């Protein structure tokens, strides 16, 4: 399934602050915690808890969020389907990064072990 230019533009303009509470709710509801969520976000982006809060306070778009991020070199190992899209096949780099994050949050919520989520051996 290919994303459309409209879909990609909508994702670029979403703010991290809008989506973050949904991530927290999703993982907590499934028995995980905020600390684990932050560990996953930090692995993907390099942002520690303080930086995550700063980006929330600044209401940065996902475009700015990922421009400031130092994407983990192993992010390309994130595969599978999220929101109807196979993440490894998404052509738009920003949309792919956002879906990487969505996929990691989904794996956390589904109870996957942290070392597996972080693509560790």
Secondary structure, 3 states (H helix, E strand, C coil): CCCCHHHHHHHHHCEHHHHHHHHHHHHHHCCCCHHHHHHHHHHHHCCCHHHHHHHHHCCCEHHHHHHHCCCCHHHHHCCCEECCEEHHHCCCHHHHHHHHHHHHHHHHHCCCCHHHHCCCC
